Amino acid sequence: MLKNTPTRYGFVTKLLHWSVFALIVYQFVGANLMGRLGRNGTVLGLNQDHFYNWHKSIGLVVLGVAVLRIAWRRTTPLPEWCPALTPAERAITQRLEAMLYALMFLLPVTGYLFVMAGGYGVRLFGVHDLPNPIGKQPVLALWAQGLHVLLTHALVVVAAWHVGLGLKKHVYEGTRFLYRMLPFTRE
């Protein structure tokens, strides 16, 4: 089933959800590697420049997938609320979701502003240099970098709360809650 039904998420929604998840996990791993590698260091034969270029490229992909998620969400209704969620949990879920969507947009945008205003540029997947419409602006770069780091920490907190609520409902309360979004499930 491609589209959502009144009781479950469809294939496209799950694909977009788990694609963003995988891309963001990659971003965290890549950011940690690029930040810890010295100029001459390598991991699996890849140097710091590789991780920086891919981090910037994947950040733009995250932004594109976020746009697709919003478009898909506007064209297909969500399933009804899981009956296991209390009214307070529904309210929390709505706020967490809104924050996650905002972060899916704000993190790539602040990262882009940082690298462009910092004069670093984006070499898309190590192949093509993107034009810099901003030009070098050190104050903007510093502001965008600080905001990017702050938003990254916010993403960790919001994502942990999102995952924690799901695990609480599924594991602790035994509701099978996560089957609604897990890939390859028919619940």
Secondary structure, DSSP 4 states (H G I P E B T S, - for coil): --S--SSS--HHHHHHHHHHHHHHHHHHHHHHHHHH--TT-EETTEEHHHHHHHHHHHHHHHHHHHHHHHHHHHHSPPPPPPTTS-HHHHHHHHHHHHHHHHHHHHHHHHHHHHHHHTT---EETTTEEPP-SS---HHHHHHHHHHHHHHHHHHHHHHHHHHHHHHIIIIIS---GGGGTSTT---
